[in-house]
Amino acid sequence: MSFVTRFNPKGGITDFWTEFKKPTPYRVPILLASIAPVALLMWWASEEQYMIAPEPPEVTYITTFAADQTDEEIMAKSAARQKIMDARRAELEAIAERKREIYRELGRATGVDVSDTEDPAEELEDAETTSDESAETPAESGQ
């Protein structure tokens, strides 16, 4: 069985013409109803669509800084902010130290040797501090 004889449309067209020639009252409406979905699909697929370029975005620059600010004013504000950050960091360190003291007291009250647990905790804390400092960006370090 060759490819040409298997998919030859001649037999289908002959069969269609034989049935279409028969005088039935619904042959034209059935033909139109059969053609309509395909025609609508072809019409829908062939419609032209024009895609316009999107509007360019409106750029808004940073408005929190005054345009006439001098470098000295900017550095003074940065120094003031740094003092606030240092104070917050010192406060957090004091809170952490107070927590550690409370846990030491709790450990002593329950009979746990707290010196064994403090050494690994301090090493871990030092490692975290070192990794935090190395992760600091050049903008934060003032470069």
PyMOL commands that set and color helices and strands:
alter all, ss='L'
color gray80, all
select helices_A, chain A and resi 3-6+10-21+27-46+71-110+114-134+138-141
alter helices_A, ss='H'
color red, helices_A
deselect
rebuild
show_as cartoon
